[in-house]
Amino acid sequence: MNASPSPDEPSAEVPTRAVGLTVDGRDVEVVDDGISLLDALRGPLGVHSVKDGCSPQGQCGCCTVLVDGTPRVACVTPLRRVAGRSVVTLDGLEPEARSRWVDAFVEHGASQCGFCTPGIIVRLDAVRAKGGDVRPGAVDRALAAHLCRCTGWQTIVEAAEDVLSGSTPVEVGPRDLDAAARRATLELGAPQQVGERVVLGAVGFSADTAPADALIAVPVPGSDDWVVGESLVEARRAAGKVQGRRTTVDPVPPLEVPDGDWDLTLRTGWVDAAYVETDSSWCVPGGDPSPAAANGGAFGAKRHSPLPAVARRLADEHGRAVLAQWSREDCSRSAPKRPPVAAGIRSDGTGVIHVVRTEGIAERIRAAAPGLEVVELDVAGPPTSVTLRGAGWAEAVVLVAGVGAPSEVVSVESGRVGDQAGGERVVVRTSEGAVAEASIGADGIRVRAAGGDILDPVVLRSYCIGAAHMAFGWVTSEGVAVDAEGSVLDLTVRSLGVLKAADTPAITVELVPSDRPPVRVSDAVFAAVAAATWRFLGTPPDWPAGLLSNL
């Protein structure tokens, strides 16, 4: 896992000197002692539209800028390499072009948390500036350098094709963005904003809003200690941060299927929520710390983030504002994972499920599969939590759907969603009254969602697409390698198995209008698509099961 020094680390071959460059039309000068372009932009230059999602891995695309008109990932670009050159961030794009991108992303629901969006727009605008490439797959190729966990890519592709083709903006009718935000908040279970500021990445992420003179705190790898410095670069150097690598070890489910005469079995492994904004929180002495999730909840993974408490403790200890930050490697090691399961089930819905011991998991499983005996086991590995999207409940839904057992929560019915003949669809019902139907075919994933008052069709469609994308990836591609001692081996963001745009099937969503009170429906979509995908694959016993070649 260890690697050569990252761009953050000093080198005897790089003397300290002033580097002059142009940033968004301004001539600036930055002291360089081996730092990256990202360090300079987010540090002394204070450009916060450029995000740090994985530095210095160069894998998430959130820090993408234009260097002399060419997209570059700033976290792996040494500052010295851009001396005398022109750097353009989202803030420096042509105002008319930036406005068109913002409008298109809002109109299509192509931005949810907003963390990855600035880098994506910068790269796509480079395509536009070169005349726009609207050939099939062109946008997917441009997005290959980026990671978006929220949207499922499809709405981003739609917005990009809209702008690059020069088409008239989509007519979506009058929109109540407050209602849209209420729907987004309902789906994520955490405060959400919708609109221009989200697309611009300006929704108050903790790493962006900390006081300029705040100390920066980072954890020491392999210990409970924290190091405090005047800058992120200084703190990481003092902590001895080493860039993580992707292991060559394949993810393996850690539990064995219980003994028994089963009609179906399933084993899942460690799965990361794969949120792009790493945990951070700042606090002033005696104050209340900022939330670890500013616009979204990391699909429940930040519900109990330790960073706010760390920021409060260190601020009081040092008598100054402190910004506590996790790196991508810290998230890989310490952020909660979905609890792995190994289960056997009979056609009547009875069976036994082994699950890594997790507070509250048994109740979640029984809510969807009361016929399963739940056995919790202690297993060496990263932390787990039931706060992740549908944890336990979705696994139980999948198992019951797999055998087609009688259930009030899930059923398998003939006919696909929509106007497609033949096939089957999985129908999932939540205790709140939401209903989601999903089917899989050669034309992709089809979803019908009923969650009461739609509030805003653009946002609800976006969240259903995102849930479908996550579910499909959960079954086919997502997993984290963990060794026998419980240490996470996959420390890069690309190791987590999140599907690229090019590998994501087309997702069709039908929203069912209703005058009933709005309820969350994306979790039901997540479970329904996962179950439909598993059945379409032929219910393979181990996940991830591998990508489909015919979708």
SULSULWO-V489255 format. One record per residue. N is the residue number from 0. SS is DSSP state (A for helix, B for strand, O for the rest). PSI is psi in whole degrees, -180 to 180 (* if undefined). OMEGA is omega in degrees with one decimal (none if undefined). Layout:
n = (N N)
ss = (SS SS)
psi = (PSI PSI)
omega = (OMEGA OMEGA)
This chain:
n = (0 1 2 3 4 5 6 7 8 9 10 11 12 13 14 15 16 17 18 19 20 21 22 23 24 25 26 27 28 29 30 31 32 33 34 35 36 37 38 39 40 41 42 43 44 45 46 47 48 49 50 51 52 53 54 55 56 57 58 59 60 61 62 63 64 65 66 67 68 69 70 71 72 73 74 75 76 77 78 79 80 81 82 83 84 85 86 87 88 89 90 91 92 93 94 95 96 97 98 99 100 101 102 103 104 105 106 107 108 109 110 111 112 113 114 115 116 117 118 119 120 121 122 123 124 125 126 127 128 129 130 131 132 133 134 135 136 137 138 139 140 141 142 143 144 145 146 147 148 149 150 151 152 153 154 155 156 157 158 159 160 161 162 163 164 165 166 167 168 169 170 171 172 173 174 175 176 177 178 179 180 181 182 183 184 185 186 187 188 189 190 191 192 193 194 195 196 197 198 199 200 201 202 203 204 205 206 207 208 209 210 211 212 213 214 215 216 217 218 219 220 221 222 223 224 225 226 227 228 229 230 231 232 233 234 235 236 237 238 239 240 241 242 243 244 245 246 247 248 249 250 251 252 253 254 255 256 257 258 259 260 261 262 263 264 265 266 267 268 269 270 271 272 273 274 275 276 277 278 279 280 281 282 283 284 285 286 287 288 289 290 291 292 293 294 295 296 297 298 299 300 301 302 303 304 305 306 307 308 309 310 311 312 313 314 315 316 317 318 319 320 321 322 323 324 325 326 327 328 329 330 331 332 333 334 335 336 337 338 339 340 341 342 343 344 345 346 347 348 349 350 351 352 353 354 355 356 357 358 359 360 361 362 363 364 365 366 367 368 369 370 371 372 373 374 375 376 377 378 379 380 381 382 383 384 385 386 387 388 389 390 391 392 393 394 395 396 397 398 399 400 401 402 403 404 405 406 407 408 409 410 411 412 413 414 415 416 417 418 419 420 421 422 423 424 425 426 427 428 429 430 431 432 433 434 435 436 437 438 439 440 441 442 443 444 445 446 447 448 449 450 451 452 453 454 455 456 457 458 459 460 461 462 463 464 465 466 467 468 469 470 471 472 473 474 475 476 477 478 479 480 481 482 483 484 485 486 487 488 489 490 491 492 493 494 495 496 497 498 499 500 501 502 503 504 505 506 507 508 509 510 511 512 513 514 515 516 517 518 519 520 521 522 523 524 525 526 527 528 529 530 531 532 533 534 535 536 537 538 539 540 541 542 543 544 545 546 547 548 549 550)
ss = (O O O O O O O O O O O O O O O O B B B B B B B O O B B B B B B B O O O B A A A A A A O O O O O O O O O O O O O O O O O O O O O B B B B O O B B B B A A A O B A A A A O O O B B B O A A A O O A A A A A A A A A A A A A A O O O O O O O O A A A A A A A A A A A A A O O O O O O O O A A A A A A A A O O O O O O O O A A A A A A A A A A A O O O O O O O O O O O O A A A A A A A A A A A A O O O O O O O A A A A O O O O O O A A A A O O O O O B B B B B O O O O O O B B B B O O A A A A A A A A O O O O O O O O O O O O O O O O O O O O O O O O B B B B O O O B B O O O O O O O B B B B O O O O O O O O O O O O O O A A A O O O O O O A A A A A A A A A A A A O O O B B B B O O A A A A A A A O O B B O O B B B B B O O O O O B B B B B B O O O O A A A A A A A A O O O B B B B B B O O O O O O B O O O O O O O O A A A A A A A A A A A O O O O O O B B B B B O O O O O O O O O B B B B B B O O O O O B B B B B B B O O B B B B B B B O O O O O O A A A A A A A A A A A A A A A A A A A A O O O O O B O O O O O B O O O O A A A A O O O O A A A O O O B B B B B O O O O O O O O O O A A A A A A A A A A A A A A A A O O O O B O O O O O O O O O)
psi = (-27 153 177 162 142 170 -18 -23 141 154 140 -19 -5 97 153 127 165 134 125 139 173 127 116 41 -4 135 124 165 132 138 126 119 35 14 167 168 -38 -43 -42 -43 -50 -20 -104 -26 -15 33 104 -1 -21 118 154 100 -18 5 140 47 -27 34 -13 -20 1 -19 22 132 172 127 110 39 -5 132 134 146 113 -27 -19 18 109 140 -38 -24 -15 15 128 6 170 125 130 127 -177 -37 -26 4 158 128 -42 -42 -45 -42 -40 -40 -45 -47 -45 -40 -37 -44 -33 -3 39 8 128 -71 -29 1 -41 -17 -44 -45 -39 -45 -40 -46 -43 -32 -27 -36 -44 -44 -22 16 -10 127 106 18 153 130 -6 -44 -41 -40 -39 -33 -4 -25 4 160 125 123 -27 -49 -20 13 -37 -43 -31 -45 -42 -45 -41 -45 -33 -50 -47 -28 -10 20 162 140 144 135 104 1 176 136 139 99 -23 -42 -38 -42 -35 -42 -43 -42 -40 -44 -36 -19 23 156 133 145 156 135 -164 -43 -31 -48 -36 -2 30 44 20 36 140 -40 -18 -26 -1 148 145 -29 14 141 153 131 133 150 153 123 133 11 177 5 156 144 137 134 172 -17 165 -40 -48 -44 -43 -37 -42 -33 -15 34 133 135 133 162 166 132 162 -2 132 146 136 130 132 -10 154 146 134 151 142 171 97 149 -30 149 155 135 131 160 -166 129 130 145 -24 33 148 -38 112 157 135 154 143 157 149 158 127 3 -175 130 152 154 150 -24 110 -38 79 168 17 36 33 -10 -20 8 -37 39 136 -9 -42 -42 -38 -45 -43 -46 -46 -33 -44 -38 -38 -9 24 162 140 133 115 132 137 146 175 -39 -39 -42 -42 -40 -39 -17 146 147 163 135 121 148 159 119 153 136 145 168 -18 4 -1 156 -167 136 123 138 143 132 122 128 126 -3 -36 -41 -38 -42 -46 -25 -28 -23 75 -16 -3 131 125 124 114 136 145 123 134 129 -176 168 153 164 147 -4 -16 153 111 20 131 -54 -48 -40 -42 -41 -46 -45 -46 -42 -34 -41 -6 34 150 133 146 -14 -40 143 157 122 157 151 139 165 137 -148 15 129 158 -179 -162 164 148 131 126 135 134 163 -20 -11 4 148 130 135 141 142 155 137 -175 -22 4 -152 132 135 138 129 132 110 41 -153 123 -35 -56 112 -31 -48 -45 -41 -43 -43 -34 -41 -44 -41 -38 -43 -45 -41 -44 -43 -37 -44 -40 -32 -17 141 156 129 130 134 178 -24 -5 7 135 129 -30 108 7 155 -28 -11 -13 -11 14 131 136 166 -41 -22 1 124 158 139 118 129 129 124 131 115 150 153 10 158 144 141 159 133 -17 -29 -38 -38 -44 -49 -41 -43 -40 -46 -42 -39 -45 -45 -40 -34 -13 23 57 145 -21 140 150 144 -8 149 149 140 -12 19 *)
omega = (-179.4 -176.6 176.7 -177.7 179.5 177.3 178.9 -168.5 -177.5 178.1 179.8 -177.3 -177.1 179.6 176.4 179.1 178.1 178.4 176.8 178.2 176.6 179.6 179.8 176.6 180.0 172.7 -176.7 177.6 -176.2 175.3 -176.2 172.7 179.8 -177.6 177.7 175.0 178.0 178.2 -178.8 -177.6 -176.5 -179.7 -173.9 -177.5 172.8 178.8 -171.9 172.5 175.5 -171.7 176.6 179.0 -176.8 -169.1 -0.6 -177.8 180.0 -171.3 -175.4 177.9 -175.6 -178.4 -177.8 175.9 174.6 174.3 -173.2 175.0 -178.0 179.9 177.0 174.9 -169.1 -173.7 177.5 176.2 178.5 -179.3 -177.0 -177.6 -178.2 177.4 178.3 -175.8 -178.8 177.8 178.9 175.7 176.4 -178.3 -174.4 176.6 176.8 -174.4 -178.5 179.3 179.7 179.3 179.7 176.6 -179.4 -179.4 -177.6 179.9 176.8 -176.5 -177.1 -175.3 -173.2 177.7 179.0 177.0 176.6 -175.1 -176.3 -168.8 -178.8 180.0 179.1 -179.1 178.8 -179.4 -179.4 179.3 174.2 175.2 179.1 -176.2 178.9 176.3 178.1 178.8 -177.3 175.3 179.9 178.3 -176.8 -179.8 176.8 179.8 178.3 -177.6 -176.5 -179.2 -173.6 174.2 170.4 -178.7 -170.0 -161.3 -173.9 171.7 -167.2 -179.8 175.7 178.6 179.2 179.5 -178.9 179.8 176.4 -178.3 -174.7 178.5 -178.4 -177.4 177.8 179.1 -179.3 177.1 -179.4 -179.5 179.9 -179.6 174.0 -175.4 173.3 176.1 177.1 178.8 177.3 177.9 179.6 178.7 179.2 -176.9 -177.6 -177.7 178.8 -177.4 -179.6 172.2 176.8 176.2 -172.3 -176.7 177.6 -178.4 -179.4 -179.7 -173.1 -174.6 171.9 173.8 -173.5 -179.1 179.5 -169.9 179.3 177.0 -175.8 -177.7 -178.9 169.4 178.6 -179.8 176.7 -179.5 174.4 -178.8 176.0 178.9 176.7 -177.3 175.6 177.2 -178.2 178.8 179.2 178.8 178.1 179.2 -178.9 -177.8 -179.4 177.7 -179.5 -179.4 -178.7 -180.0 177.0 -178.6 179.3 179.4 172.0 -178.5 173.4 179.6 178.4 174.1 -179.0 175.6 -173.3 -175.8 176.2 177.7 178.8 177.7 177.9 178.0 -170.3 172.3 176.7 172.0 179.1 172.3 174.6 -178.8 176.1 -179.5 -177.9 176.7 172.7 174.7 -171.2 178.8 179.6 -176.9 173.2 177.8 176.5 -178.2 171.7 -179.0 178.3 -176.6 175.2 -177.9 175.9 -179.0 178.0 178.4 -175.6 -178.3 -175.3 -174.8 -179.5 178.9 178.2 -174.8 179.5 -176.5 -178.6 179.6 179.4 -171.8 178.1 179.1 177.9 -179.8 179.5 -178.4 -176.6 177.0 178.2 -177.4 -175.1 179.7 179.2 173.6 179.9 172.3 177.7 -175.3 168.5 170.6 175.9 178.3 177.9 177.5 -179.2 -177.9 -163.6 178.6 -176.4 179.1 171.6 178.7 177.0 178.5 170.1 -169.9 168.5 -176.7 177.1 -175.7 177.7 178.0 177.1 179.6 -179.1 176.7 172.0 -177.8 175.9 -173.7 -176.3 -178.0 176.1 -173.4 -177.2 180.0 -180.0 -179.4 -177.2 179.8 179.8 -176.5 -177.7 179.8 -179.9 170.4 -176.3 177.8 179.2 -176.4 175.6 -178.2 176.8 -179.1 -179.4 179.1 176.7 -178.6 174.5 -179.1 178.2 -171.5 173.4 -174.3 -179.2 179.9 -178.4 177.5 178.7 176.7 -178.9 -178.4 -179.7 177.7 -177.8 179.9 -178.8 -178.1 176.2 -176.5 173.6 -175.3 -173.7 176.2 175.6 -174.0 -178.6 179.5 179.6 175.8 177.1 -172.6 -179.0 179.3 176.3 177.5 -178.8 176.4 176.0 -179.1 -178.4 179.8 178.6 179.3 179.0 178.9 176.4 177.0 176.7 175.7 -179.3 174.1 -178.1 176.8 -178.1 179.3 175.7 -176.5 176.8 -176.1 167.2 -174.2 176.2 -178.5 -177.3 179.2 -176.8 -178.0 177.7 -175.4 -178.8 -178.4 -177.7 176.2 -179.6 -178.9 175.9 176.8 178.9 178.7 178.5 177.9 -179.5 -179.1 179.8 177.5 178.6 -178.7 -167.7 -166.7 -171.0 177.2 -179.6 178.0 179.5 -177.7 -175.0 178.3 178.2 -179.7 177.4 -178.3 180.0 -174.5 178.3 -176.3 177.7 179.1 -168.1 174.2 178.9 -176.6 172.9 178.3 -176.7 -178.0 -176.1 177.6 172.7 -178.4 178.1 -177.0 171.8 179.2 -178.7 -179.3 -178.4 174.0 176.3 178.0 -178.8 175.2 179.9 -179.1 -174.8 176.2 176.9 175.7 179.3 -178.1 -177.8 -179.9 177.7 -179.5 179.3 178.6 -179.9 179.4 179.7 179.0 -176.5 179.2 175.7 -171.1 -177.0 172.7 -2.6 -170.7 -179.1 -177.0 176.5 179.7 -175.7 176.1 none)
